[in-house]
Amino acid sequence: MEVGLDGCRSCELAPSKLDWFGWANPIRSIMKRDTKQRRNEGKLMTQNRAELNRNLAQMLKGGVIMDVTTPEQAKIAQDAGACAVMALERIPADIRAAGGVSRMSDPAMIKGIQEAVSIPVMAKVRIGHIAEARILQAIEIDYIDESEVLSPADDVYHIDKNQFDVPFVCGAKNLGEALRRIAEGAAMIRTKGEPGTGDVIQAVRHMRTMNKQIRELVGLRDDEVYEAAKQLAVPYDLAKYVHDNGRLPVVNFAAGGVATPADAALMMELGAEGVFVGSGIFKSGDPAKRAAAIVKATANWQDADLLAKLSENLGEAMVGINEDEIQTIMAARGE
């Protein structure tokens, strides 16, 4: 190898690549190039995984996701036409009634539900609880919900969802929350209507708020989007996406308080792309019939005649809790 004072010409290294005693160090240069290449490949893999996860969530669009606590309930949900189930040890109404600290469900229980159905299975982790998320990924859960329904593990930081292969679902009350969760890697957004209440008012409020803020952002001049992103406390590129496309970059479902076919149709009318139903089904008088009716109502929300038929003879709905009677507001968790 021919080496001169100007470096190693055979390695095409510039003088800046000389080591401390004046000789070119090709190994060091190669290591730097490899490190940079690995970083670039890592970024590309993260971007590809994020796009894949968003596409997986899009496949649930127009469907109903139901909370279940047993394999038998999961089968009822699947037979009713649910696009996915959320595996929980206790449905939100029971979580709210019991109080105390609520944690991730037993993996053995989740596995039992996974084995019972062929549709995707979701499970919840506490906000900020990285270890719970790793456990769910290890048992090959289909989606992880970083949920305010459980007791938060971290009152400042959410999970860096970009570090996981599994798509994440997160709740949001407004556009700022939604875009912050998406920046962290969420592949699906849902409203944060109060779970376990059977009162849809907060889900309605969140959906209307988010869509109003989207319309306002769309109406801005291009140079005003920078300030809007700052006010929303979100990355500029996400604010610009909403400005250009008039929607979130991920699917947006309604959740919290949906208990009847009419509730599901209302949320679709307001712009939801699908519906989560928790306590409203298995706290009702006829879970199987109500589940099937809500699925059909979600798919046919503009057909008032069909909605009327679907709403007949469903048995007693869950008793529920009015908004004014709620003592613990779960939606305030994880802003």
Residue, then its C-alpha position, 0 to 999 in steps of 0.5 A: m500500500e502506497v502511503g504519503l503525507d497526504g494520507c492513504r491514496s489507495c484507500e481514497l482517504a482524505p487528510s482529515k482521516l489521518d490518525w494522531f501520528g499522521w498515518a491514515n487509519p483505514i479501519r477507523s474510516i471503515m468502522k465509521r462508514d459502517t456505523k453510519q450505514r447501520r444507523n441509516e438502515g435502522k431508520l429505514m427499518t423503523q420507517n418501514r415497520a411504522e408504515l406496516n403497522r399503520n397498514l395493519a390498523q387500517m385493515l380494522k377500519g369500519g369494524v367493531i373491537m369488543d372487550v372480552t374476559t373469557p374465551e367464551q366471550a371472545k367466541i361470541a364477539q367473533d361470531a357477532g362479526a367483531c374485527a378484533v377483541m380486547a383481552l381483559e381480566r375485568i371489563p372497564a365497568d368492573i375496573r372502575a367499580a373495584g378501584g385500586v391499581s389496575r395492571m396488565s392482564d395475566p398472559a395465561m388468560i390472554k393466551g387462552i383467548q388467542e387460542a379461542v379465536s382467529i381474529p386479532v387479539m389486543a391487550k392493554v398495558r399501563i401508560g409508560h410501562i415498557a416491561e408490560a409491552r415487552i411481555l405482550q410482544a413476547i406472547e405475540i399479541d396482535y395489538i397493544d393498547e397503551s391505555e388510560v383505563l389501567s393505572p398509569a405506570d409513568d405520569v410523564y412519559h409514554i412508551d416509545k412505540n417505535q421500538f416495538d414490532v407490534p402496532f400500538v393503539c392510544g387514546a386522545k381527547n384532541l388533535g394535539e394528543a393524537l399527533r403526540r401519540i402518533a409521533e411516539g409510534a402509535a398506529m391507531i388512535r381512539t377517543k378517550g370517552e369514559p370507559g365503563t360508564g355506558d355514557v357516550i357524551q365524552a367520546v362525542r366531545h373528543m371526536r367533535t373536538m378533534n375533527k374541529q381542530i383538523r378543519e381549523l388546521v386545514g384552513l391555515r396558510d402553509d406558513e401558518v402551520y409552523e405556529a400551529a404545530k408549536q401551539l399543538a406541541v407536535p412535530y411539524d411534519l405531522a401537522k403538515y400531513v393533517h393540513d394537506n390531507g384533512r385527516l390523521p395519518v392513522v385510523n381513528f376509532a371511537a371508544g368509551g360509553v358506546a352501549t347501543p347500535a345508535d351510539a355506534a352509528l352516532m360515532m360513525e356519523l361524527g367521523a369515527e372509522g370504527v368503534f370500540v365497545g367495552s362494558g356495553i355488550f357483556k353487561s347487557g341482558d343479551p350480549a350476543k344479540r347486542a354485539a351483532a346489532i352493534v356490528k351491523a349498525t357500525a357498518n350501516w350507520q346511514d341506514a335509519d330503517l335498519l338501525a331501528k330494526l337493530s335496536e329492537n328487543l336487545g334486552e336490558a342495556m347496561v345501567g351505566i353512570n352519568e358523566d356528572e356521577i363519575q368520580t375518577i376521570m380516566a381520560a385525564r391520564g396520559e395527555 
